[in-house]
Structure formats: structure tokens, C-alpha cells
Amino acid sequence: MLPSALAAGAWTSAYHAPVMVEQVIELLGALREVLDGTLGGGGHTAALLDAGARVTAIDRDPAALEAVRARLPLAIADGRLRLMHANYSRLDRLPELEHMTFDGILLDLGVSSHQLDEVDRGFTFREGAPLDMRMGDDAEQGADTLLNEADERELARWFREFGDEPRAGRLAREVVRRRANRPFLISDDFVGAIRGALGPRTGAGDFARLFQALRIAVNDELAGLARALPVLRDRLAPGGRIVVLSYHSGEDRLVKLAFREWSTDCICPPRHPVCGCGHVALGALVGRKGRAAAPHEAAANPRARSARLRAWQRAA
């Protein structure tokens, strides 16, 4: 039974409000060795520690690691929590974890509450914010550089694929036209381009969606996730579970398709007369469909409204 405080936000900190903690603990809390690949404010990690797990937690943002060092010093001191500055999508490049396997792995994708709230980080479309959006120092170029230097075709692809924008080509042309006269430096510049291309009735929902698309491009988020999933799968111990929380349709699609492929014996094209792929299921889905946050959590935490949780278990 989970402590009643869990549902009341016991794991929320000033840095970040974790999403769907109860469901994460239900899936991973009984496991001994867990990797939290996206530490953030440490809410999920704190809950996992309280449930009895030993946690290795990584994050590409040094500010997240600093916040958790201050929050969970006893767990670090007694060896139950190990923190590492790294990008989960490059786990195969970490010599410290080269031979480690885990009973459970958690990815909580997207951006943290702290990153959104810190205007200087440039994730927000609030007036006067710098166009940065880099989650860590491994992202080489900020949002301003991409807007000022990317070609029109690439801009259109980002707006279309990452922002679900049907008029992506028009917006890309507007960005290119405007930067010829003045470089993009602050949030107002990109907001102006969105309004100029899509009309004066565009509002917060449009800005949030297109700023998110730019953030995904800056941090190479979808490509990083696609690269990481098979690596993380292979780091699961027999019977181990991976849980992924996504907030964007592109993220969720990658996770859903990967988990489905790993759970299928044959992946030959439909109506193929004889199986020629030789593919063998590596494990099974935990639940047939992705889970959404409970209505009370979605009402209390806006970030939870778009959350989708999926889980997969490796064969024993």
C-alpha cells in the first residue's frame, strides 16, 4: 500500500512536480536496482528510494543534480543513491555503467518545471526571455542559433513534425524573411514570427506547441530517445521493467512502436506467406495501452495533462 502522503504531493519540490508517481512506484517500487535516466527534481527518485530501491540517477542538466544533492544527502551518503552528470541517450558511452544491469529503468521525458520557470533558461515564451532552450551543455546550439541559421526546409520539418503545425512551410518562410533584417534573440522575436505567419489570433496554445517543437530540435530529443531505447532495453536484467513517461505524440509513438516490436515474435510485413525475419519476442507489454494521469492529478498539475505512461518487461 502506498503512503497516503504520496497522492498529496509528498515528492513535489520547489524544483519540479513529478508526474504519476503512484503508477511509477506500482511498476518499479518493488525492484532492487533502478536507473532513473531523467532525474529532474528527484521526485521519482525520492519515491523509489522510500520504496526500498537503490537508485542510479543521471541528468544532463547540472542544476538538477545540484538540487538533488541538496535534497537527498543522506541517500547519497549511505550509498543508496548515485548521481551522474550524463545524457540518458548516451548511456553506452558511460564507462562507469559499462557492465551494469538494472531491475528497473525510468524515463520521464520532456522539460522540468524548474527549466520552464527559469526565464534565463529560455524555455518560455514569456516576454523578453532569451531564445536558448538547451537542457544541458551537451546541446551545442541554442534556439536563437537554429532560428538564425537553419535552412527553410529544416525549419519547416521541425514545425511540422515536432509541433504538428499544418502551416509549417509558411512559418519557416516567415522566420527566414525576418532574420534577413534582424536576428532572432528573444522570445518576442519568435512569437512575432508565429503571429506574422499564422495570424493575430494565435495564442498561448500555439506558442507553447511551437516553442516545444523548437526545444525538441535544440536538444535532439526524438533522435536521442530512438537511439536510447534499445540500449536501455539491453541494460535490463532478466524480468526487468522499463517505464517511460512521455508528453509529446512523437515521443509516445516511438515508445509504443518499440515496445510493440520487442513484444512480437514476427515482424514481417502483413500477408507475408512465410516468416523470414526470425524475430523472437524479447519480453511483453505491461498493460495493453498507455496510462494517463488520474483526473485529480491532471487538474492539480498542468504538466500531467499530456502525460502518457507505458511499461515493458524483459523476459525472465
Secondary structure, 3 states (H helix, E strand, C coil): CCCHHHHCCCCCCCCCCCCCHHHHHHHHCCCCEEEECCCCCCHHHHHHHHCCCEEEEEECCHHHHHHHHHHCHHHHHCCCEEEEECCHHHHHHCHHHCCCCEEEEEEECCCCHHHHHCHHHCCCCCCCCECCCCCCCCCCCCHHHHHHHCCHHHHHHHHHHCCCCCCHHHHHHHHHHHHCCCCCCEHHHHHHHHHHHHCCCCCHHHHHHHHHHHHHHHHCHHHHHHHHHHHHHHCEEEEEEEEEEECCHHHHHHHHHHHHHHCCCCCCCCCCCCCCCCCCCCEEECCCCCEECCHHHHHHCHHHHHCEEEEEEECC
